[in-house]
Structure formats: C-alpha cells, structure tokens
C-alpha cells in the first residue's frame, strides 16, 4: 500500500515536471520569435 502511494506521487511529480519543462520551452521559443521579429524589423527599416 505504502509503495503504491509513493509510486503515484513520483509519477505525478514527473508529469508536473514534464509539463513545466514543456511550458518553459514554449515560452522560450515565443520570446526568441518576438526578438527575431524585432531584430529583422530594425534591419529592414530604411536608413534615413
């Protein structure tokens, strides 16, 4: 019984860890895309 509870807890923690990692990766890529867009916008601006 006790081992079963521990296994469940470990699995739940692993699942939450995976979700958090995925969210971090997604947010990182979003930030990178925004930065790239801003960078190219600055590059393509006509020099006056």
C-alpha positions in Angstrom: 0.0 0.0 0.0 2.7 2.4 1.0 4.9 1.7 -2.0 1.8 2.2 -4.3 1.2 5.7 -2.8 4.9 6.6 -3.3 4.8 5.4 -6.9 1.7 7.5 -7.6 3.4 10.5 -6.0 6.6 10.0 -8.1 4.5 9.7 -11.3 2.5 12.8 -10.5 5.7 14.8 -9.8 7.2 13.5 -13.0 4.1 14.5 -15.0 4.1 18.0 -13.5 7.9 18.3 -14.2 7.3 17.4 -17.9 4.5 19.9 -18.2 6.6 22.7 -16.6 9.6 21.8 -18.9 7.3 22.0 -22.0 5.9 25.3 -20.9 9.4 26.7 -20.4 10.5 25.5 -23.8 7.4 27.0 -25.5 7.7 30.4 -23.7 11.5 30.5 -24.6 10.7 29.9 -28.3 8.0 32.6 -28.2 10.4 35.1 -26.7 13.0 34.2 -29.3 10.5 34.6 -32.2 9.5 38.1 -30.9 13.1 39.1 -30.5 13.9 37.9 -34.1 10.9 39.7 -35.5 12.0 43.0 -33.8 15.6 42.4 -35.0 14.5 42.0 -38.6 12.1 44.9 -38.4 15.1 47.1 -37.3 17.3 45.6 -40.1 14.7 46.2 -42.8 13.9 49.8 -41.7 15.1 52.2 -44.5 18.0 54.2 -43.4 17.2 57.9 -43.5 
